[in-house]
């Protein structure tokens, strides 16, 4: 871990790995951003969903990358809240034409800031 870089920058770097991993369907970059025991849950198309990191990475790996389909990169950090070694980052992202709001919980570990939980909400089209 880079002890000279401020935590906020290190958190942003982890979230950027998440964004780039999603946009390019880069499973290895996503693995670098997430803790191996992370879990994902939230609402997709109005239905509650929960999925293990392993299953989610498998889905991402089988899905054509948004970057290859010409989708614009539209992912951003909305807010960040940090308390010592714990952070929650709210992000807004476009993924394969679908709009999501994600809440990423990160923990500071020896190897750096890792996403340990992703809560998500898909915003269905009106």
Residue pairs with C-beta under 8 A, 6 or more apart in sequence:
1 10
1 110
1 111
1 112
2 10
2 112
5 13
7 82
7 87
7 108
7 113
8 80
8 82
10 112
10 113
11 80
11 82
11 87
11 89
11 106
11 113
12 77
12 80
13 113
14 33
14 106
14 112
14 113
14 114
14 115
15 33
15 77
15 89
15 91
15 104
17 29
17 30
17 32
17 33
18 30
18 33
18 34
18 91
18 104
18 115
19 73
19 75
19 91
19 93
20 26
20 29
21 27
21 28
21 29
21 30
21 32
21 33
21 60
22 30
22 60
22 66
22 75
22 93
22 95
23 65
23 66
23 67
23 71
23 73
23 75
24 65
24 66
24 67
25 60
25 61
25 63
25 64
25 65
25 66
25 67
25 68
26 65
27 57
27 60
27 61
30 57
30 60
31 57
33 114
33 115
34 53
34 114
34 115
34 116
35 107
35 109
35 114
35 115
35 116
36 53
37 53
37 116
38 53
38 114
38 115
38 116
38 117
38 118
39 50
39 51
39 52
39 53
39 117
39 118
40 50
40 51
40 52
40 53
40 56
40 117
40 118
40 119
40 120
41 48
41 49
41 50
41 51
41 118
41 119
41 120
42 48
42 49
42 102
42 118
42 119
42 120
42 121
42 122
43 49
43 120
43 121
43 122
44 120
44 122
45 122
45 124
46 124
51 59
63 96
66 94
66 95
66 96
67 73
69 96
71 94
71 96
71 97
72 94
74 93
74 94
75 91
75 92
75 93
75 94
76 91
76 92
76 93
77 89
77 90
77 91
78 90
78 91
78 92
78 101
79 89
79 90
80 87
80 88
80 89
80 90
81 87
81 88
81 89
84 108
85 107
85 108
86 105
86 106
86 107
86 108
87 105
87 106
87 107
87 108
87 113
88 103
88 104
88 105
88 106
89 103
89 104
89 106
90 101
90 102
90 103
90 104
91 101
91 102
91 103
91 104
92 99
92 100
92 101
92 102
93 99
93 100
93 102
94 100
98 122
98 123
99 122
99 123
100 120
100 121
100 122
100 123
101 120
101 121
101 123
102 118
102 119
102 120
102 121
103 118
103 119
103 120
104 115
104 117
104 118
105 115
105 116
105 117
105 118
105 119
106 113
106 114
106 115
106 116
107 113
107 114
107 116
